[in-house]
Amino acid sequence: MKFGSLCESQKRAGVPLGETYLNNQAAKKFTITIGEELAAQLKQELVKSDFITVLVDGSTDCSVTEIELIYVHFVDANGVVCTKLMALTDVQNANASGLLHVLKDSRLALNVLGCAIIRSGS
């Protein structure tokens, strides 16, 4: 569903949306801003955690493109075990080398987890 038609549907349902941000450019900006905020929040949670596991799962989308989902499994500051999506990225090759490349390219993984996930066997 396109953003414009979603807004029209919401208006018909009586939701007061206004007129200023009812376009695809605004939707893109909102999505990027929300994603950046969620990434910053996750980074803060991971920095406080003593236990982090990285999980990678592959999937093929409707265009037959290989996609890798990177999750982090960690214990938060309150001692609660959490699993959250860290990244969703395209992968060139679904082999060990390609997956390592995906992890290296994940900015959040590099900034938070450092070399713990990017060391190779050499």
N, C-alpha and C positions, 0 to 999 in steps of 0.2 A: 504494500500500500504506500502510495506517495504521501509526503508530508502535507501537501495542500489539501488532498482529499481527506486525510485524517483530521485536519483542522476544520474543514467544512462539516464533517460528521459530528465533531465536538460542538460546533456552533448550533447545529440542528438539535442537539441534545440539551441546549441551553447553557453551555459553558461560556462564560464571558472571556473571550480570548483577545479582544481588541483587534487592531488591524496592522500594527507595526511589524511584527515578526512572523508573518504567515507566508513565508517563502522558503524555497530549498536552501538558499544561502544561509538564512537564519538557522534552519534545522542543522545544517552542517556545522555551523559555529557552536550551537548548543551542544551537539554531540561531541565535538572535540573538547570543549570546555569541561563537560561532565566527565569524559574519559580521563582528562588530565587530572582533575580533582580526585577521581577514584584511584588513579595510579599513585598520587601523592599520599593519599590515606593508606593505601596498601603498603607503600614504602615505609611509612612511619610505623605501621604494625610489624613489619618484618624486621626493622632495625631493633625493635624492642624484644624480639623473640630469640630465645636461645636454641630453638629446635626448628629447622626448616627442611622440608623435603620438596624437591621439584618433580612434578609429574608431567609427562608429555604424552599426548594422545593425538593420533592422526585421524583425519577424516577427509573425505572427498566431497566437495560441494557440487551443486547442480551443473556447473560448467566443467566438471571432471578435473578440477584443480585440487591438488593435495594441500590441505590446510593442517597446521599443527596448533593444538591448543596447549598452552603451558599453564599449569596450575601450580600453586604453592600450597603445601600442607604444613601448618605450623601451629605452635602453641602461643596464644596471645598473652598479653600482660596479666590477664585474669586467670590464666591456667586453662583456658578453653581451647580445645583442638578445633582449628578452622581449616577449611579448604576454599581457596578463592582463585578465580581466573586471573592470571597475570598477563597473558598475551594471547593473541590469535594472529597467526602469521602464515604467509605462504611459505612453502618449502620447495626447493628445486629437486632434491633427491630425498626419498624417505629411507635412507640408509643411515648408519651411525655418523658418518661424516656430515651428511645433510642436517641431521638433528642437532649435532654440536654447533653447526653454523647458525641454526635457528636460535639456539640458546645464547650464542655470542651476540647475535643481532638484537636480542631483546634488551632494550635500553634499561628497563627496570631490573632485569636479571643482572646486568653488568654493574649497575650502580649499587644494588643492595647486596647481592650474594657474592659478588666478586669472583675471585679465581676458584672458589669451591666448586663451581659448575663448569668452568671453562678449561680445566686442566685436561690435557690429552694424555694418552698412555705413554708418551715418550719421555 
